[in-house]
Amino acid sequence: MQKTLIIIGIVIIIIGLVWPLIGKIPLGRLPGDIIINRPNLKIYIPVTTMILISVIVSVILWIFRK
């Protein structure tokens, strides 16, 4: 339990330090993401971004299983 909490803390610190660089990645603005702008309505559906993230997470988990 203690080891898990330490690892989670380290991961949160690393994400916090890398956050400014992560913001520059164009995720969420990829071709295929659906954005509907109307005067009183804004709908954002990140289809392509979610597919890309799903593939990346699947590959990482597949590597760790081996």
C-alpha positions in Angstrom: 0.0 0.0 0.0 2.8 2.4 0.9 4.7 1.6 -2.3 1.5 2.3 -4.4 1.0 5.7 -2.8 4.6 6.7 -3.4 4.4 5.6 -7.0 1.1 7.5 -7.5 2.7 10.6 -5.9 5.7 10.4 -8.2 3.5 10.0 -11.3 1.4 13.1 -10.2 4.6 15.1 -9.7 6.0 14.1 -13.1 2.7 15.0 -14.8 2.7 18.3 -13.1 6.2 19.1 -14.2 5.5 18.1 -17.8 2.1 19.7 -18.0 3.3 22.9 -19.9 4.7 20.6 -22.6 1.6 18.5 -22.7 -0.5 21.6 -23.4 1.4 22.2 -26.6 0.5 18.8 -28.1 -2.4 19.3 -30.5 -4.6 16.6 -29.0 -8.2 17.7 -29.1 -7.7 19.6 -32.3 -7.1 16.8 -34.6 -8.9 16.3 -38.0 -11.9 14.2 -37.3 -12.8 15.8 -34.0 -16.3 17.2 -34.2 -16.9 20.8 -33.1 -20.3 22.4 -33.3 -20.4 26.2 -32.7 -23.8 27.9 -32.6 -24.7 31.2 -30.9 -25.9 29.6 -27.6 -24.4 26.1 -28.0 -20.9 24.6 -28.2 -20.5 20.9 -28.6 -17.2 19.2 -28.8 -16.8 15.5 -29.6 -13.1 14.4 -29.8 -13.6 11.2 -31.9 -10.1 11.1 -33.4 -8.4 12.0 -30.2 -10.1 9.3 -28.2 -9.2 6.7 -30.9 -5.6 7.8 -30.8 -5.4 7.7 -27.0 -7.1 4.2 -27.0 -4.5 2.8 -29.4 -1.6 4.3 -27.4 -3.0 2.9 -24.1 -3.6 -0.5 -25.7 -0.1 -0.7 -27.0 1.4 0.3 -23.7 -0.7 -2.3 -21.8 0.2 -5.0 -24.4 3.9 -4.2 -23.9 3.6 -4.5 -20.1 1.8 -7.8 -20.3 4.8 -9.4 -22.2 
